[in-house]
Amino acid sequence: MKPGYLILQNGSVYKGFRFGAEKSSVGELVFTTGMCGYIETLTDPSYAGQTVLQTFPLIGNYGIIPEDFEGKSALTGYVVREYCDFPSNFRSRYTLDEYLKENGIPGLYGVDTRQITREIRDAGVMNAAITDVPPEGKNDSIFAALASYRVSDVLPAVTCKEKYVAKMIGDPTAAENSSPLIKHRVALLDYGLKQNIVGELTRRGCEVNVFPADTNASEIIDGGFDGVMLSNGPGDPADDTFQIAQIGKLLGKLPVFGICLGHQLTALAAGGSTYKLKFGHRGVNQPVKSLKCGRTYITSQNHGYAVDPESVAGKGTLSFVNANDGTCEGIDYPSLSAFTVQFHPEARSGPHDTSFLFDRFIRMMEGGEA
């Protein structure tokens, strides 16, 4: 067991043990509260530039299952209370430690994740380093690196390099060769997409054409598509000025459905604003209330920024709010034939409460509800 250290920007130091890639790292330290779904967390591109701490104490017990990957891992580090190096699952291919080594992600275990989570909740999200040696006092160079670090320029690292037509994903519970017939052609802008977004669309009979994040709006407008899907992704949405400008050109031209970063970028394209949350919403148990029907749904979320709903007044109306803190979780843009949500209705991992939003997108492409 090789000793290792988690060094927080505020000066706190936690001693644990190293696993995963044998290197040091600096990243924005965030926590996620899911009791399951660590594979989807590890492979969610929205975590680019971040070191992820799991609040659930035992991680790795069902191994690594490539069929459950959501995308390419972009974490800077991984912190757990206890990791299991002997997984028990008939679908498991290899261990968590092997996965982290294979993907160059340094890990740390054996630390008090409850106390670290308390620090983040009290002080807010902060940067942290995983190293082999503790700092030599408050003037150690690691603190200068932590103070200057910022998650930036992450979109190019997580988007696809060229456009492609996504593989058809049928209903996994249906008989073989029962994938639905193509009914709609969708342009999906990849800001770091989770693969089950593709799955939800193809299972509803959509041909999903995936485009890089730097695609011009004209290519989509002239492409004969029935609708536009804006994916999740990492970083500060206000940094993505090119993408914001292109979404502005798409609004009102085609039906648009945005998720997570796509939700934030749409608000900015509509003249709105975003702000950074104290410690964000990350996990599979986030309650969201619909302002239309009053029902509360349990959702999967991963974001550190939120939309100011007042900033889009006149163009958009608030549709969902977070039941814990009242922050914006969804906006409808009736005059622009668009709607967006902050949470993940594709829900891998997580509850399936809000998958009906994909059905709403289908109705919009068929000329129905806006």
C-alpha positions in Angstrom: 0.0 0.0 0.0 1.8 3.1 -1.2 1.0 6.3 0.8 -0.6 9.2 -1.1 -2.0 12.6 -0.2 -5.0 14.7 -1.1 -4.0 18.4 -0.8 -6.9 20.9 -0.8 -6.6 24.5 -1.9 -7.6 25.7 1.6 -4.6 23.9 3.1 -6.2 20.7 4.4 -4.2 17.5 3.8 -5.6 14.0 3.9 -3.3 11.0 3.9 -4.4 7.8 2.2 -3.1 5.2 -0.2 -2.5 5.3 -4.0 -4.1 3.2 -6.7 -4.7 3.8 -10.3 -2.2 5.7 -12.4 1.1 6.4 -10.7 1.3 10.1 -11.3 0.3 13.4 -9.5 -2.6 15.6 -10.7 -4.4 18.9 -10.0 -8.1 19.3 -10.6 -11.3 20.9 -9.3 -12.5 18.6 -6.5 -16.2 17.8 -6.6 -18.3 15.1 -4.9 -21.0 12.9 -6.2 -23.6 11.2 -4.1 -24.7 8.2 -6.2 -24.8 4.9 -4.3 -24.3 3.1 -7.7 -23.2 4.1 -11.2 -19.5 4.7 -10.6 -18.8 3.3 -14.1 -21.0 5.9 -15.7 -19.4 8.6 -13.5 -15.9 7.6 -14.5 -16.9 7.7 -18.2 -19.0 10.9 -18.1 -17.1 13.5 -20.2 -18.8 16.3 -18.2 -16.2 15.7 -15.4 -13.3 16.9 -17.6 -10.8 18.8 -15.5 -12.2 17.6 -12.2 -11.2 15.2 -9.5 -14.2 13.2 -8.4 -14.9 12.1 -4.8 -17.5 9.4 -4.3 -19.5 9.8 -1.1 -20.6 6.2 -1.1 -18.0 4.4 0.9 -17.4 1.2 -1.2 -16.5 1.6 -4.9 -15.5 -1.0 -7.4 -17.5 -3.9 -6.0 -19.1 -4.8 -9.4 -16.0 -4.2 -11.4 -15.7 -2.5 -14.8 -18.2 -3.2 -17.5 -17.3 -1.6 -20.9 -20.9 -2.0 -22.1 -22.0 0.5 -19.5 -19.5 3.2 -20.6 -21.0 6.6 -21.4 -18.0 8.1 -23.1 -14.2 8.6 -22.8 -13.0 9.4 -19.3 -11.7 12.9 -18.7 -11.2 13.0 -14.9 -8.0 14.4 -13.4 -8.3 12.2 -10.3 -10.5 9.8 -8.3 -11.0 9.7 -4.6 -12.8 6.9 -2.6 -13.1 5.7 1.0 -12.6 2.1 0.1 -12.1 0.4 -3.3 -12.8 -3.3 -4.0 -10.0 -5.1 -5.9 -11.9 -8.4 -6.1 -15.2 -7.5 -7.8 -18.1 -9.9 -7.9 -20.2 -9.5 -11.1 -20.7 -11.9 -14.0 -20.5 -8.9 -16.4 -17.2 -7.5 -15.0 -14.2 -7.5 -17.3 -11.6 -6.1 -15.0 -11.0 -4.1 -11.8 -11.4 -0.4 -11.0 -7.6 -0.1 -10.4 -6.9 -1.6 -13.8 -9.3 0.9 -15.4 -7.7 3.9 -13.8 -4.2 2.7 -14.8 -5.4 2.1 -18.4 -6.8 5.6 -18.6 -4.0 7.5 -16.8 -6.2 8.6 -13.8 -4.5 8.8 -10.4 -6.6 7.5 -7.5 -6.5 7.8 -3.7 -8.3 5.6 -1.2 -8.4 5.2 2.6 -9.3 8.9 3.2 -12.2 10.3 5.2 -14.6 11.1 2.3 -17.3 12.2 4.7 -15.1 14.9 6.2 -13.8 16.0 2.8 -17.4 16.3 1.6 -18.2 18.5 4.6 -15.3 20.8 3.8 -16.6 21.2 0.2 -20.2 21.8 1.4 -19.0 24.5 3.9 -16.3 26.2 1.8 -17.5 25.5 -1.7 -15.9 23.6 -4.6 -12.1 24.1 -4.5 -9.0 22.7 -6.3 -7.1 19.7 -5.0 -4.0 17.7 -5.8 -3.2 14.0 -5.6 0.5 13.5 -4.8 3.0 11.1 -3.3 4.4 13.5 -0.8 2.8 16.0 1.7 3.4 19.7 1.2 6.3 21.3 2.9 4.5 24.1 4.7 2.1 26.8 3.5 4.6 28.1 0.9 4.9 24.8 -0.9 4.7 25.3 -4.7 1.7 23.0 -4.9 -0.5 25.7 -3.4 0.5 28.1 -6.2 -0.5 25.5 -8.7 -3.8 25.0 -6.9 -4.6 28.7 -6.7 -4.0 29.2 -10.5 -5.8 26.1 -11.7 -9.1 26.5 -13.7 -11.1 24.1 -15.7 -10.9 25.7 -19.2 -10.6 24.7 -22.9 -12.1 21.3 -22.2 -14.7 21.1 -25.1 -12.1 20.2 -27.7 -10.9 17.3 -25.6 -14.3 15.7 -25.2 -16.1 16.3 -28.4 -15.9 14.1 -31.5 -13.3 15.0 -34.1 -15.6 14.6 -37.1 -19.3 14.1 -37.7 -20.8 10.6 -37.9 -24.1 8.7 -37.8 -24.5 7.1 -34.4 -25.1 3.3 -34.2 -28.7 2.3 -33.9 -29.5 1.3 -30.3 -32.7 -0.7 -30.1 -34.8 -1.6 -27.0 -32.6 -3.9 -24.9 -35.7 -5.7 -23.6 -37.1 -6.4 -27.1 -36.4 -9.4 -29.4 -33.2 -9.3 -31.6 -33.4 -7.2 -34.8 -36.4 -5.2 -33.5 -34.8 -1.7 -33.7 -37.4 0.9 -34.7 -37.7 2.2 -38.3 -36.2 5.6 -39.0 -38.8 8.3 -38.4 -36.8 11.5 -37.8 -33.3 12.8 -38.6 -31.7 14.5 -35.6 -28.5 16.6 -35.5 -26.8 16.1 -32.1 -24.1 18.6 -31.2 -21.5 16.8 -29.1 -20.2 18.9 -26.2 -19.1 15.7 -24.4 -22.3 13.6 -24.8 -23.4 10.6 -22.7 -24.1 7.7 -25.0 -27.5 7.0 -23.6 -28.8 10.3 -25.1 -28.1 8.5 -28.4 -29.9 5.4 -27.1 -33.0 7.3 -26.1 -33.3 8.9 -29.5 -32.6 5.8 -31.6 -35.0 3.7 -29.6 -37.6 6.3 -30.6 -36.8 5.9 -34.3 -34.4 8.7 -34.8 -31.3 8.7 -37.1 -28.8 10.5 -34.9 -26.2 12.5 -36.8 -23.5 13.5 -34.3 -21.5 16.8 -35.0 -18.4 18.2 -33.3 -18.8 21.2 -31.0 -17.2 23.5 -33.5 -19.8 22.9 -36.2 -21.4 26.0 -37.9 -25.1 26.4 -37.6 -25.5 26.7 -41.4 -24.3 23.1 -41.8 -27.2 21.9 -39.6 -29.8 24.3 -41.0 -29.0 23.2 -44.5 -28.8 19.5 -43.6 -32.4 18.6 -43.8 -32.8 17.6 -40.1 -36.0 17.5 -38.2 -34.6 18.6 -34.9 -31.4 19.5 -32.9 -30.2 17.9 -29.7 -27.7 19.8 -27.6 -25.7 17.5 -25.3 -24.2 17.7 -21.8 -20.6 18.7 -21.4 -17.9 20.1 -19.1 -16.6 23.5 -18.0 -18.0 27.1 -17.6 -20.7 27.6 -20.3 -19.8 31.3 -20.6 -16.4 30.3 -22.1 -18.1 28.6 -25.1 -18.7 31.8 -27.1 -18.6 30.1 -30.5 -21.1 27.5 -29.5 -23.4 30.1 -28.0 -23.4 32.1 -31.2 -24.3 29.0 -33.3 -27.2 28.0 -31.0 -28.5 31.5 -31.4 -28.7 30.9 -35.1 -30.4 27.6 -34.7 -33.2 28.8 -32.3 -36.4 29.3 -34.1 -35.2 27.4 -37.2 -35.6 23.8 -35.9 -37.0 22.2 -32.8 -34.2 22.2 -30.1 -33.8 20.1 -27.0 -30.9 20.8 -24.7 -29.6 18.8 -21.7 -27.2 20.1 -19.0 -24.5 22.2 -20.8 -26.9 22.3 -23.7 -29.4 23.9 -21.4 -27.0 26.5 -20.1 -25.7 27.4 -23.6 -29.2 27.8 -24.9 -30.0 30.3 -22.1 -26.8 32.3 -23.0 -27.8 32.2 -26.6 -31.2 33.7 -25.7 -29.5 36.6 -23.9 -29.5 35.0 -20.4 -26.8 34.5 -17.9 -25.3 31.7 -15.8 -23.5 31.5 -12.4 -21.4 29.0 -10.5 -23.0 27.0 -7.7 -21.3 26.7 -4.3 -20.8 22.9 -4.7 -23.1 21.9 -7.6 -25.5 19.0 -8.0 -23.9 15.6 -8.7 -25.7 12.3 -8.0 -28.7 10.2 -9.0 -31.1 11.4 -6.3 -31.8 15.1 -7.0 -35.5 16.1 -6.6 -36.9 18.3 -9.3 -40.3 19.9 -9.3 -42.4 20.5 -12.4 -44.0 24.0 -12.3 -46.6 22.8 -14.8 -48.1 19.9 -12.9 -46.6 20.2 -9.4 -45.1 16.7 -9.5 -41.6 16.1 -8.1 -39.3 13.8 -10.0 -36.0 12.2 -8.9 -33.3 12.9 -11.4 -29.6 12.2 -12.2 -27.5 15.4 -12.3 -23.9 16.5 -12.8 -23.3 20.2 -13.0 -21.6 23.1 -11.3 -23.3 26.0 -13.0 -26.9 27.2 -13.1 -29.0 29.4 -15.3 -30.5 32.6 -13.8 -34.2 32.2 -15.0 -34.9 35.9 -14.6 -32.2 36.6 -17.3 -34.3 34.9 -20.0 -37.6 36.6 -19.1 -39.5 37.5 -22.2 -38.0 34.6 -24.2 -38.1 31.7 -21.8 -40.3 30.5 -19.0 -39.1 28.5 -16.0 -40.4 24.9 -16.2 -38.6 22.9 -13.5 -36.9 23.9 -10.2 -34.6 22.0 -7.8 -36.7 21.0 -4.8 -33.7 21.3 -2.5 -32.4 24.8 -3.3 -34.9 26.3 -5.8 -32.4 26.7 -8.6 -33.4 26.5 -12.3 -33.7 23.0 -13.7 -35.6 23.7 -16.9 -36.7 26.4 -19.3 -39.3 26.4 -22.1 -38.9 28.7 -25.2 -42.3 28.4 -26.9 -41.7 31.1 -29.5 -38.3 29.5 -30.4 -39.6 25.9 -30.6 -37.1 24.9 -27.9 -36.9 23.5 -24.4 -34.0 22.6 -22.1 -33.4 20.9 -18.8 -30.5 20.9 -16.4 -30.8 17.3 -15.3 -30.2 14.1 -17.2 -33.5 12.5 -18.5 -31.4 9.8 -20.2 -30.6 8.7 -16.7 -27.6 6.4 -16.9 -27.1 5.9 -14.1 -30.2 7.0 -12.3 -34.0 7.0 -12.2 -36.1 7.0 -15.4 -38.7 9.4 -14.1 -38.1 12.0 -16.8 -37.5 10.0 -20.0 -40.8 11.3 -21.2 -39.0 14.5 -22.3 -37.6 12.6 -25.3 -41.2 11.9 -26.3 -41.9 15.6 -26.1 -39.0 16.3 -28.4 -40.4 13.7 -30.9 -43.8 15.4 -30.8 -42.1 18.8 -31.5 -40.4 17.3 -34.5 -43.8 16.1 -35.7 -45.2 19.6 -35.5 -46.8 19.2 -32.1 -46.2 20.8 -28.7 -43.5 23.4 -28.6 
